[in-house]
């Protein structure tokens, strides 16, 4: 990620405020992910991720000393990496090393409210019982064909 003087479209931060970021590009998609890893990471039935071009995400300079990096195997068998705050542990984003042009911001870290009524639902074959997928929204049993998650 880089620094920028352009007015941000979106901003966000971790829970303790040690890691903050801005987004200066248009989002590609908003996903509701029902995979086991997102359930585990979020401690909930699903996770919300806002997919944006990595070139448009800018971590504040003071954030750099509070960032931890990780990699894990994804439900699809690939590798996912990402960053989190070492102070409070909040995940900021994850990425796919095979598609470095994209990052998936954890939408709950955004300062702006997110309307996910029209979000794309992915990994629906792993959704928990009782979770309803709204009628008419785009939904995938696994990942979308374009691989951008």
KAKA-V10345 format. One record per residue. RES is the residue in one small letter. PHI is phi in degrees with one decimal (999 if undefined). OMEGA is omega in whole degrees, -180 to 180 (* if undefined). D_FIRST is the distance of its C-alpha to the first C-alpha in Angstrom with 1 decimal. Layout:
BEGIN
((RES:PHI:OMEGA:D_FIRST) (RES:PHI:OMEGA:D_FIRST))
END
This chain:
BEGIN
((x:999:-173:0.0) (x:-135.9:176:3.8) (x:-100.8:-176:7.2) (x:-153.0:175:9.8) (x:-103.9:179:13.5) (x:-67.1:178:14.1) (x:-62.9:-177:15.8) (x:-70.2:175:13.9) (x:-80.3:-179:15.6) (x:-139.9:175:14.9) (x:-136.4:178:14.1) (x:-164.6:-180:14.4) (x:-162.9:175:14.9) (x:-80.3:-177:16.6) (x:-69.3:-179:20.4) (x:-87.3:177:20.9) (x:86.5:-179:18.3) (x:-74.9:178:16.7) (x:-117.7:176:13.2) (x:-132.4:-177:12.3) (x:-150.3:172:9.7) (x:-132.4:179:10.2) (x:-123.8:-177:10.1) (x:-110.4:-179:11.3) (x:-125.6:179:12.4) (x:-73.5:176:15.4) (x:-64.7:175:15.5) (x:-83.3:-177:17.0) (x:-164.0:172:19.1) (x:-118.2:-176:20.0) (x:-115.8:168:21.4) (x:-106.3:-175:23.9) (x:-101.2:-178:23.8) (x:-104.1:-178:27.1) (x:-68.7:-179:26.3) (x:-60.7:-179:27.6) (x:-66.2:177:24.2) (x:-68.7:175:23.0) (x:-61.8:-180:26.4) (x:-65.4:-178:26.2) (x:-64.7:-176:22.7) (x:-84.9:-175:23.6) (x:67.3:-175:27.2) (x:-143.7:-178:28.3) (x:-76.1:-178:29.6) (x:-163.9:176:26.2) (x:-126.1:175:22.6) (x:-101.6:178:20.9) (x:-129.9:177:17.5) (x:-102.5:-178:15.9) (x:-85.1:-178:14.4) (x:-135.5:174:11.8) (x:-62.0:-178:10.0) (x:-60.6:-180:6.5) (x:-66.8:-179:6.1) (x:-96.8:-179:7.5) (x:-100.5:-176:5.7) (x:-128.9:176:5.2) (x:-81.0:179:6.5) (x:-66.1:-179:9.7) (x:-53.0:179:10.7) (x:-64.7:-179:13.6) (x:-66.9:-171:11.7) (x:-53.0:-177:10.6) (x:-79.8:-179:14.3) (x:-116.4:-176:14.8) (x:-101.3:171:12.4) (x:-108.3:180:14.3) (x:-115.2:177:13.4) (x:-147.6:169:16.0) (x:-137.2:177:17.4) (x:-148.4:175:20.4) (x:-81.3:-179:22.7) (x:-91.5:178:22.6) (x:-59.5:180:25.8) (x:-82.6:179:25.7) (x:96.8:178:25.7) (x:-84.3:179:22.2) (x:-110.5:172:19.4) (x:-120.4:174:16.8) (x:-120.2:177:14.1) (x:171.0:180:11.9) (x:-128.4:177:11.4) (x:-146.0:176:14.1) (x:-82.0:178:15.4) (x:-74.7:179:17.9) (x:-79.3:-176:20.1) (x:-113.8:177:21.0) (x:85.1:-178:19.7) (x:-68.3:175:18.1) (x:-72.6:179:15.8) (x:-95.5:176:12.6) (x:-156.5:169:11.6) (x:-129.0:-179:12.7) (x:-146.8:177:12.1) (x:-111.4:-180:14.5) (x:-56.0:178:14.1) (x:-80.6:178:16.5) (x:-136.0:-174:14.4) (x:-66.2:180:10.8) (x:-75.1:-178:10.5) (x:-125.0:166:10.9) (x:-131.8:179:10.0) (x:-110.4:179:12.9) (x:-70.0:174:12.5) (x:-72.4:-169:15.7) (x:-60.9:178:17.5) (x:-69.4:178:19.6) (x:-89.0:180:16.9) (x:-69.8:174:16.8) (x:-74.6:-180:18.9) (x:-89.9:177:20.5) (x:-71.2:-179:23.1) (x:-113.8:175:22.5) (x:-95.0:-178:25.5) (x:-106.0:180:25.6) (x:-65.7:178:29.1) (x:-110.1:-178:28.1) (x:-64.5:175:25.2) (x:-80.6:178:25.4) (x:-98.9:-179:26.8) (x:-122.4:-176:25.9) (x:56.4:-178:27.7) (x:-66.7:178:30.7) (x:-67.7:179:33.0) (x:-108.6:-178:31.6) (x:-66.1:179:32.0) (x:-75.2:177:34.2) (x:-58.2:180:37.7) (x:92.9:177:38.2) (x:-86.0:-178:34.8) (x:-96.0:173:35.5) (x:-92.3:-178:33.4) (x:-58.7:178:34.2) (x:-63.7:174:36.4) (x:88.2:178:35.0) (x:-86.6:176:31.3) (x:-68.3:-179:29.5) (x:-142.6:-179:29.8) (x:-127.9:176:29.2) (x:-62.8:177:31.0) (x:-127.3:180:28.0) (x:-91.8:176:24.7) (x:-59.6:-179:24.8) (x:-59.8:-179:25.9) (x:-76.7:177:22.7) (x:71.9:-179:20.8) (x:-92.4:178:18.0) (x:-131.3:*:18.0))
END
